[in-house]
Amino acid sequence: MSLLRHLEHHGVMSQNTAQRPPTTGMGTGTGTGTGTGMTTGTGAGTGAHAERKAAYAAGRSFFAGVLMLVAGAVDILQGVAAVHHNAVFNAVTGYAYTFNLASWGWIHIALGILIALTGLAVLMRVPAARYVGIGVAMLYLVAQFMYLPYAPIWAVVSMALAGWVIWALATDRGAGASRAGDRY
């Protein structure tokens, strides 16, 4: 695709105007130079950055939805293993948040189903799914903190992923956001 077609496609130049690209010659360009020999072209910076930023935010939300689906599935499997008193988990005594291992299993099964369904809603771009996803990820983070003694490495990894999901969903402004005024 030629430069002119690319600029026309992004609305920098209209199809009826045959403008030359900006030059840095001695006052020979078609820009806004003031006689210093440097000219700047017209239409520079008209939305390309905002479009890239919006695409990046949409990519983060998509990845957050995928992570939620995977985390929900793993949480369900972790809960099933806990319900069956699998020997994979550490034996814990004297912990402040002591539950029966089977109770933790049922909590993780329920939370895993909720996380997976919310992740699916985020992937489907349901408008309220981002807000629900933030809340569910906060619950998941707290549950993993309380589950630390049973599976310490996985709990820390899960808490980090939950924090990233919260950030990704909180910073996506959605399709209806004003792109011209976006700063962050």
Backbone torsions as a table, in degrees:
resi	resn	phi	psi	omega
1	MET	NA	132.9	-178.5
2	SER	-73.6	163.0	-179.2
3	LEU	-61.7	-42.7	-179.6
4	LEU	-64.1	-41.8	177.8
5	ARG	-64.9	-38.8	178.3
6	HIS	-62.4	-43.9	178.7
7	LEU	-66.7	-40.2	177.0
8	GLU	-63.5	-39.1	-179.1
9	HIS	-62.7	-37.0	-178.3
10	HIS	-92.9	9.5	173.7
11	GLY	78.8	11.7	179.1
12	VAL	-74.7	-40.2	179.7
13	MET	-125.5	141.1	175.6
14	SER	-80.6	160.8	-179.3
15	GLN	-70.4	-22.5	-177.6
16	ASN	-84.7	-13.1	-175.4
17	THR	-108.4	126.0	178.5
18	ALA	-101.1	75.0	-179.9
19	GLN	-83.6	148.2	176.0
20	ARG	-86.0	153.3	176.5
21	PRO	-67.5	158.9	-178.0
22	PRO	-62.5	145.4	178.3
23	THR	-123.9	166.3	177.4
24	THR	-121.4	30.0	-179.0
25	GLY	-77.9	-171.5	-177.8
26	MET	-84.9	72.0	175.6
27	GLY	76.9	17.4	-177.1
28	THR	-100.5	1.1	-176.2
29	GLY	-85.1	177.1	-179.4
30	THR	-108.4	35.2	-174.3
31	GLY	-107.0	-148.0	-175.3
32	THR	-112.1	37.6	-179.4
33	GLY	-66.2	157.0	-178.8
34	THR	-115.4	26.3	178.1
35	GLY	92.6	4.2	-179.4
36	THR	-89.4	-0.4	-179.6
37	GLY	93.3	-11.8	-179.5
38	MET	-106.3	131.0	178.7
39	THR	-125.8	151.4	175.8
40	THR	-119.2	137.7	-178.1
41	GLY	-72.5	165.5	178.5
42	THR	-87.5	148.1	174.8
43	GLY	84.4	9.4	-179.1
44	ALA	-69.1	136.6	175.2
45	GLY	73.9	39.9	-176.9
46	THR	-102.6	68.3	168.5
47	GLY	100.1	-10.9	-177.7
48	ALA	-64.2	-39.4	179.5
49	HIS	-65.4	-43.1	179.7
50	ALA	-63.4	-37.7	178.9
51	GLU	-66.5	-42.1	177.7
52	ARG	-64.4	-40.7	-180.0
53	LYS	-63.6	-42.9	178.7
54	ALA	-65.7	-40.1	178.1
55	ALA	-65.4	-38.6	178.4
56	TYR	-64.4	-43.4	179.3
57	ALA	-64.7	-40.0	177.5
58	ALA	-65.4	-36.3	176.7
59	GLY	-65.5	-38.2	176.9
60	ARG	-64.0	-43.6	179.9
61	SER	-64.9	-39.7	178.1
62	PHE	-62.2	-46.2	179.7
63	PHE	-65.3	-36.0	176.2
64	ALA	-62.4	-40.8	177.1
65	GLY	-63.7	-41.3	177.6
66	VAL	-64.4	-44.5	178.0
67	LEU	-60.6	-38.0	178.8
68	MET	-65.7	-40.2	176.3
69	LEU	-61.7	-45.7	-179.2
70	VAL	-66.8	-45.3	-180.0
71	ALA	-62.9	-38.1	177.4
72	GLY	-64.2	-43.6	178.6
73	ALA	-63.9	-43.7	179.2
74	VAL	-65.8	-38.7	178.8
75	ASP	-64.3	-38.1	176.3
76	ILE	-63.4	-46.0	178.9
77	LEU	-63.8	-39.8	177.1
78	GLN	-63.3	-40.7	177.9
79	GLY	-65.2	-40.9	178.2
80	VAL	-62.6	-41.6	178.4
81	ALA	-63.8	-38.0	179.5
82	ALA	-70.2	-38.4	178.7
83	VAL	-61.5	-37.1	-179.3
84	HIS	-87.7	12.6	178.1
85	HIS	51.5	49.7	178.9
86	ASN	-65.0	144.8	-177.8
87	ALA	-77.3	5.0	179.8
88	VAL	-69.4	-30.1	-174.1
89	PHE	-85.5	149.7	177.8
90	ASN	-70.4	144.6	172.8
91	ALA	-80.7	126.9	-173.9
92	VAL	-121.5	132.8	174.0
93	THR	-132.0	144.7	176.2
94	GLY	73.0	22.1	179.0
95	TYR	-89.7	143.5	-175.1
96	ALA	-63.1	-33.2	-177.2
97	TYR	-105.9	50.4	-175.4
98	THR	-76.3	124.0	171.0
99	PHE	-126.0	161.2	169.4
100	ASN	-62.4	142.8	-178.4
101	LEU	-59.6	-34.6	177.6
102	ALA	-66.0	-36.1	177.1
103	SER	-63.9	-43.4	175.9
104	TRP	-60.5	-37.8	179.2
105	GLY	-60.1	-45.6	-179.8
106	TRP	-67.9	-35.6	176.4
107	ILE	-61.9	-44.2	-178.8
108	HIS	-70.2	-33.5	176.4
109	ILE	-64.4	-47.8	-179.6
110	ALA	-64.0	-44.7	-179.9
111	LEU	-66.5	-37.2	177.8
112	GLY	-62.9	-41.2	177.5
113	ILE	-64.3	-43.8	179.6
114	LEU	-63.5	-42.6	179.6
115	ILE	-64.6	-45.7	-178.1
116	ALA	-63.6	-42.9	179.2
117	LEU	-65.6	-39.2	177.8
118	THR	-67.4	-39.7	176.4
119	GLY	-60.5	-39.8	176.7
120	LEU	-64.0	-40.4	177.9
121	ALA	-66.0	-36.1	176.8
122	VAL	-64.3	-41.9	178.7
123	LEU	-65.0	-31.2	179.0
124	MET	-83.6	0.5	178.8
125	ARG	59.5	37.4	173.0
126	VAL	-66.1	129.1	-172.0
127	PRO	-55.0	-43.1	-177.5
128	ALA	-82.3	-6.3	-174.8
129	ALA	-64.6	-33.0	178.6
130	ARG	-62.3	-44.0	-178.6
131	TYR	-69.0	-43.5	176.5
132	VAL	-63.2	-40.2	179.0
133	GLY	-61.0	-40.0	177.2
134	ILE	-62.7	-44.8	179.1
135	GLY	-64.3	-43.3	-179.9
136	VAL	-67.1	-39.3	177.8
137	ALA	-65.2	-34.1	175.6
138	MET	-66.0	-43.0	176.1
139	LEU	-61.4	-42.2	179.0
140	TYR	-61.8	-42.5	178.9
141	LEU	-62.0	-45.0	179.4
142	VAL	-65.6	-42.4	179.1
143	ALA	-62.7	-39.9	178.5
144	GLN	-68.1	-34.4	175.4
145	PHE	-62.6	-44.2	-179.8
146	MET	-70.0	-21.5	-178.0
147	TYR	-92.5	0.9	-175.5
148	LEU	-48.3	-46.7	-176.2
149	PRO	-67.2	-23.6	-176.6
150	TYR	-80.1	-38.8	179.5
151	ALA	-145.4	77.7	-169.5
152	PRO	-62.2	-44.2	-176.4
153	ILE	-67.8	-48.0	-179.7
154	TRP	-64.7	-35.0	179.9
155	ALA	-64.8	-41.7	179.2
156	VAL	-66.6	-43.1	177.6
157	VAL	-62.0	-42.8	-179.9
158	SER	-65.3	-37.7	178.1
159	MET	-65.5	-39.6	177.6
160	ALA	-64.7	-43.5	178.5
161	LEU	-64.1	-39.7	178.4
162	ALA	-63.9	-40.5	176.6
163	GLY	-62.1	-40.9	178.2
164	TRP	-66.2	-40.6	179.0
165	VAL	-62.2	-42.8	178.4
166	ILE	-59.9	-46.0	179.8
167	TRP	-62.1	-45.6	-176.6
168	ALA	-63.7	-42.6	-179.2
169	LEU	-73.9	-31.0	-179.2
170	ALA	-75.6	-27.6	-177.2
171	THR	-93.0	-9.8	176.1
172	ASP	-81.0	120.6	-178.3
173	ARG	-89.5	-0.3	177.2
174	GLY	80.4	175.5	-176.3
175	ALA	-71.5	-23.3	-176.0
176	GLY	-88.7	3.3	-177.0
177	ALA	-71.6	147.3	175.2
178	SER	-74.9	121.1	-175.2
179	ARG	-86.0	-23.5	-177.1
180	ALA	-70.4	-33.6	-176.9
181	GLY	-97.8	4.3	-179.5
182	ASP	-63.9	130.4	176.7
183	ARG	-116.6	-32.1	-175.5
184	TYR	-121.4	NA	NA
